Every structure is written in C-alpha cells, then in structure tokens.
Amino acid sequence: MLLVEDSPNQLDVFASLFASAGFSVFSATSGSEAMARLQQHAPDLLVIDMNLPDTTGSRLCAAIRRFSQWATLPVLVLTVQSGTDVRVAAFEAGADDYVDKGTDPLELIARARRLLSRRQTETELTEHERLDALQRAARTMAHGLNSPLQVVTMGIDVIGLLHASSEETHTVLEKMAGGVSRIRDLVARMQQLAAITRPECMEPDGPEEPQDPRVARAEARHRGRNYSVLVVEDAELLRMVIRQSLENSGRFQVLEAQDGKAGLEMARAELPDLILSDVMMPGMGGFEFCAALKQDPILKSIPFIFLTVHSALKDILKGFDLGAAGYLLKPIDPEVLPEKIFRTLERLGVGERELH
C-alpha cells in the first residue's frame, strides 16, 4: 500500500500500524511525491491524508482517478476533519472510504482489508465476464461459418477482449479456435466474404463522387470502424511509435502534427475523435494548445489527453483545469496504448455518440 501523510510522527504511527497488520507499506509526504511513487510501484491500496502541503486529499484522489491505470485503485482518505462538506468532497473525488484519524486501529485495518477484498471480487467478476464474452464470441464465430455477417458484426471488439483477457481466457480460446492468430484470420476472412455478399458493398458502375474525408470517417465509425486520433508531438520517433501502435490495432486512424499550432490547424480541418498531445513542445506548447482548443465552440468537445514525463501534481491539475480528459505518462507502452485510448473513448461515450 501507498501511505500519503506529511506529518512525520503520524506517518510513523500509521505505517507501523499497517505493517503490523501484514501490509507492505511505502510512503510519500506530498501529492507530487505520491504521483511519482505510483509510477514506481503498483500498490493495491492508497491511503491519503486529507491535508497535504501541496494539495488536498480530494484533489489528489480526483487527479489519480483520471489515469486509466489507477481508475479502480482503492482509495481511503484519513482526516481529523469531521464536517459533511469534507466527506462529500472526498467521495465526489472518487474516494472509496473516509476514516477519522481517531478511529479505533482495528476498525481502520478492517476497512482497509474490506476495500482490498472488494477489489479482488470485482477483478474476479471482470475476468469471469471476459471469459463468458469470449466463449460466446467463439460460438458465434463457429455459427458464422454458415452466417459470416454475424461474425463481422463483432468486429474489432473481440480482439480487444483478447488483449484484456487473463491467461485462463487465452487457454480456453486457444482450445476453441487454435489460437489468437487463427481468430484474427477468421475475422478477416469473414469481413472479406461479407464485402462480396453484401450488395451495398459492391463497387458502383460509374465513377464515385469525391467525399469529404470527415464525412467518410464519420460513416466509417458508424459502421463500427476506425476512430481518428490526432497525435501532437515534436519528437518524430515517438510519433512513429504511437502511430504504428494505434494503426496496428485495427481500431484507429492516426493524424500527426509536430506542435500546438499545427495541431490546432489539423484539428479544425479533420475534427478527430481524440487528441494526444505532448506538454513540452517548441512554439505553442500543450497547455496553450489545450486552452485554445477548449475555447473553440466546434473543437471543445474533443477529448484531450496529455503525454508527459512530468508527474508534478500542480502540472497535472493544471491540465485537468484546462479541460483535459486524462494523462499518459512517458515512456509509452505501445502494447497497451490502443486499449487505453479505446477505453477512454468508451468511457467518454464517443463511440455511442457516433452511433446515434
């Protein structure tokens, strides 16, 4: 667990208490240090003092909840304040529990263990749901040999489940379909067959009228195809890594710009579904770019995610105050990036809006 407490005496007291109960404890004394510690470790529980030198426990909790990797991390807030407003602020920020520092130590430990137990139960339920979904997908694929269009409707979502599934799920799926690669091939073949058998997919006899690329992308998304992502990053190599990662997933079309000014022009021309932007760039930086975007009545609803190597809490909170939907910390893992972006779009309802 990560214990965030600025008082040396209270830090020692609570660290000793949790350690004696069997917890492995590492600590931080400020919000910024807590963000850095979270990147270094993978705690199962976060315990935060409400009053910290650089922020409040509520603001720290709210910032943490905007990162996909910590969205479900159990958070317990400690405080000497007993007012209703303080409790409400903590829960609205995403805290799972709120405990007065004067609470009996046995109750505090019991509450911490309850949060861990609940998270374990939720994890097991999630894995069960994924396994069940994959089993149903495999049965649909088998039936789809006679009705290929049913397989195509599952589209790339099935592949997303593959990436998110546990080792047990992969084992079951390999027994059903001979491995992930064969499933990908099957989906591709079904899509090709569907293109042949559906009359509306046949090529027209005459020349086709040129179509606005924004209209084409909207129609493609309506048919369950790619999202468009604008990557604004001055490092060409990193842009290439991100582009390959997203495009290879089969879910995204990538647009690129090397600074905020070019990104703003690209956003106005292309209206992407989501923007990934570096913070530190020559010319117009990420914060200025985000502020300009959010002031534009047409662009302001586009989800904006910052890419950064900085974990200073004040910078993270500044981004959220500007309207950012989240942060991704560098270095970027290309294996998990597509799923993080897809889940962000799903959480914000971007796909649902396109299908209405």
ABEGO torsion letter per residue (X at the ends): XBBBBABAAAAAAAAAAAAAAGBBBBBBABAAAAAAAAAABBBABBBBBABBAABBAAAAAAAAAABAAAAABBBBBBBABABAAAAAAAAAAGBABBBBAABBAAAAAAAAAAAAAAAAAAAAAAAAAAAAAAAAAAAAAAAAAABAAAAAAAEAAAAAAAAABBAAAAAAAAAAAGEAAAAAAAAAAAAAAAAAABAAABBBABBBBBBBAAAAAAAAAAAGBBBBBBBBBABAAAAAAAAAAAAAAGABBBBBBABAAAAAAAAAAAGBABBBBBABBBEBBAAAAAAAAAABAAAAABBBBBBBABABAAAAAAAAAAGBAEBBBOBBBAAAAAAAAAAAAAAAGAAAAAAX
